[in-house]
Amino acid sequence: MTKRTMGTVTRVILKLSAATTIGFSGWCLGRYSEQQRHLNAEIRDSGTNIISNVNIKKMPGLPLFGTVSAAVPVQVDTNMGSKLSTTSTRVAEIMKFGFPGLDHVRSYEDFVLSYDRRNRVANWVFEHLNKDKLQPNNEISRSKCEFKSDPSIHPFFRSENSDYKGSGYDRGHLAAAGNHKCAQSHIDQTFFLTNMAPQVGVGFNRDSWNRLEKYVRHLTKVYKDVYVCTGPLYLPKVEANGKKYVRYEVIGTNHVAVPTHFYKIVVGETHDSKLEMEAFVMPNTPIDDNAPLTNFQVPPESIERAAGLLFFDKIARDKLNKINGKVVK
């Protein structure tokens, strides 16, 4: 067979292949259109979604494609350019030593978090504190703040105030309100429910956890800069049959997860650029308020293993001067 004949045969085969593909695609499209017409007719007749039996008109639409949520300011206005620049700079300061993970990251004016859409609680919340940012300001008031759902989260995955009502749990801050008093908008944003988790009130949120938050603020008098990462844990427990189970309560119609424990990892940077780390885990139960905070210090890697996250991964552990008060050798 000559080269010319082979070329002709090849072109014929390609044309047949293209025609077959187009024909098959057209058949599939026709079948799909026909099925959609039947489905739409059923929906019009019944007024319901035939899968979930829920009125389809009341259901918010899901995006067709995934959205990029990293470093997205919550509010956008006509000064968007300058605000984006300011937000990006602040995010760079807060996340100086790396992101623990990149799952549904949200940036606010003075803190950054990663949101767990299934559990309706943040995976982690990051803050950067120093003495200047914690100066008293009489114009900033917690009393002006209101707990509110976060409009940056799709309605399917939000927690609502109604979820907490009657649950017996506090709406516990992860980024503490007392850490964000530079502007009213900063403290306001700490009241988004994305920054909350169900916490036992008396004996925990209002007592021992609050002591830990105050201790972190005190560290700004010791260090030039303080970096804080806070989040929930869902830890296993050995039950009567000797097996380990991870069990946790959920509250409200949105099934907001109640963490079994909470962690807080703190890195202090001295004026001569030395770095020291402390890591804490507290059970989400009433705790004796006389128990020293050092009772809750744990190796940082134990939190990383439990949370599935890597904290301050831009800092090699051998570059830390101290961990939990002990000199790193």
N, C-alpha and C positions, 0 to 999 in steps of 0.2 A: 504494500500500500504506500502510495507516495505521500510526501509531507502535505501536499495540497489537499489530497483526499482526507487525510487524518484531520486536518484543520477543519474541513467542512463537517465531518462527522462530529467533532468536538462541539462545534457551534450548534449543531442540531440537538445534541444531547443537552447542552446548557439551556437552550430555548424550551425544550420539553420539560426540563426540571423546573425552570422558572414558571412555566404555565401550570404545572402540577401544583407547585407551592401556592400560586395565586388562587388556583381553583379551590384547594383545600382550605386556604385562609378565608376565602369568600364563603365556603360552606359553613365553617366554624362561626363566622360573623353572623351569618343568617340564622343558624341555630340559636346563638346567644340572643339575637334580637327577638326571635320568636319566643324564647323562654322569658325574656324580660317583659314582653307584652303580656304574657299569661300571668307573670308574677305581679305586675302593676295592676292588672285587672283584679286579682285576688285581694291586693292591698286596698284598692278603691272600694271593693265590695264589703270588706270586713272592717276597714279602718285600723287594722292592727298589723304588727309585724308577725308573720306566720311562724317565725322561729321562736321568739321570746314572748309572744302574745302581749307586747307592750305597744301602746299607741306610738306609732313611728313619728308622728308630727312633734312629739314632745322630746324626742331624743336628739341631743346635739350631734352634729356631724363630726366624724373623725377625719383628720387630714389624710390625703392620699399618700403623701410622702412624709418621711420623718423630718422633724424640725431641729435646727441647730439651736440649742438653748444655752450653750456656754457663754458666759460673760454678756448676758442680755440684761440691760437695765429694766427695772420693773415699770418705770414711768418714762414716757417719751413726750417731749414738747417741742416748741418751735426752736429752742436752743439745742436741738439734738446733737449737733456737731460738737459743741463744747462739752455737753454732758457726757457724750460717749468718750471723749478724750479724758475727761476727769475720772470717769468710771474705770476706764482701762488702766489709768495710772494707779488708782486705788487698788484695783484687783491685783496688779503686779506687786504692790507693796504687801498686800495681805498674803498672797500665795508665793512669796519670795522663795520658800523652800520646797515648792512642789505641790501638785494636786494629789490627794490620796486616791482619787478615781475620777472618771469623767462622765459618770452616769447622770444625765439630766441636771447639769450644773446651772445654777442661777446666781447672778451677781446682783447685789443690792448696793446702796450707796456706801455702806461701811462694813459689810460682811459678805461672805460667799458661802453657798451651800450646794449640796448634791441631794436631789429629792428622790425618794423611793416611792414610785407611783403605786406599787402594789400594796405597801404597808401604810401609805399616806403619812409617812414620817420621814424626816431627812436622814440620809445615810451619814452625813457629816456636815458640820458647820465650822467655818474658819473665820478667825478674827485676828486683828493686829492691834495691840494696845500699847500706849506709852503714857507717861505722866501728863503730857500736854493734853491728850485727848480725854483725860478723865477729870479735868478741872471743873469745879462746880460752876453751873450756869443757871441762874435763877429764871431765865427765860425758857428753859427746857423743863417740861413737866411730864411725868409719867401719867398723871391724871388726865391728860388730854388724849391719851392713846386708847384705842379700841381694838379688841381681838377681832380679826377679820380673815375671811378666806382669801387666798392668793389668786388674783385674776390671771396670773401668768401660767397657772396650771390648768390643763384641760378639765372641764367639769366632771368627767368620769373619774378623775384621780385625786380630786381635792378632798380635804377634810373640811368640815363645817363646824360652826359653834354648836349646832344642834347635836353633833356626835358626842360632844363632851357633857352636854346637859344631862344631869341625873346619873352620870356614869360613876361618880364617886372619885374621879381623878381630876387633878389640876391640869390646866393648859400650861405645861412647864416649858420655860424658855430654854433653848439650846444656846443661842447667842444671847447672853444676859442683857436685859434692858439697861442695867446700870453701867454697862461697858460702852454705851453709845449715846453720849450726852453732848456731842459737838454741835448737833443740830436737831431740831424737833423732828425733821423727816427721818433722821437716823434712828431715833428711838421708836418712832412710829412704825418703821418697817420691821422692827424686831417683834411686833405684834401680829405679823402675818402668821397664819396657822401652819405654813410650811416650816416655820422656825419653832414650832411647838411639838411636844410629845406628851402623851398621857403619863403623868407622874403622881405618885402618892403624895398627898398634900402634907398633913401633919407628920412630922418625923422625917420627911425627905425634902420635897421641894421647898417648903417654907423653913426648913431647919438645916439639916446637914448639907444638902446640895447648895443651899444659899451660903453656908460657911465656906464651901469650896470656891464658889464664885467670888466671894469677898477676898479669899486668899489670893486668887489669881490677880485681882485688882491691886492687892498689896504688893505683888511682885514688880509692879511698875516703879516702885520706889527702890527696888534692888537692881533692876536691869534697865538698860536704855530702851530696849524694845522687848515686847512679850508677844509671842504667837501662840494662839490657842485653837485646838481642834476638839470639838465636842460631838458626841453622837450616841445612838442607841446600840445595845447588844441584845441578842436573843440566845441565851446560853442554855446548854443542855443540863438536865438534872437526872440523877439516878433515882429510879422509882422502885417500888416494892419488889418488883420481879428482877431487880438487879440490872435492868437495861436502862440506857440513857435515852431521854426524849427531850425534844425542844417543844415546849408548850407555852403559849402566851395567849392572853385574852385579846379580843377585839371589841371595840365599842362603837355604837352608833350605826346608822344605816349604811355608812360608808366603810364600816369594818376597819376603823383605825387601830393599828396594832399597838398593844401595850408592851413596851420593852421590859425584859426581865432585869436589865442592868443599863447603866449609862457609863460612858468613858469620857475622860477629859485628858488630853495630852498637851503639855505646855512646854514651850522652848523659850528660854530667856537669853537674850544677847547682851553681853556686858559692853561697857564703853570701850574696852580694848578688843572687842569682836570675839570673845570667847562665848561658847554656846553650852548651855546646861538644860537638861530635859527632866521633866517629871511626868509620870503617867499614873492615872487614877481610874479605878473601876468601883462604882457603888451600886449595890442592889437597889432595885426600885421598891423598897419596903421601908417602913419606919426604922430609923437608925438612932441609937443612943447618941444624943447630942454631945455627950462628954467624950465620945470616941475620937481619938486624935486622927487627923486626916492621913497621917502616915500609915495608919492601919489599912488604908485602901490603895496604897501604892503597889503597882505591879510592874513587871518587866514590859516595856513598850511592845516587844514582839508578841507577847501573849494577846494583846489587843488586836494587833495586825492579823494574827491567825484567826481570831474569833470573828473579826469584822470583814475579813477578806479585802483589806485595804493596806496600802503602804503609806505611812505617815512620815512627812519631812524627808522624802526619799532623796532630796538633793544634799542631805547632810549624811555623810558616812558616819556610822556609829563611833568609829575610832577618832572622829574629829570632835566629838562631844567631850567637854571637859568633865562633866558630871552627869550621871543618870540617877535620879531619885536620891540625890545628896551624896552619892558615892563617886569618888574619883574613878574615871575610866582608865584602866591600865593598858 
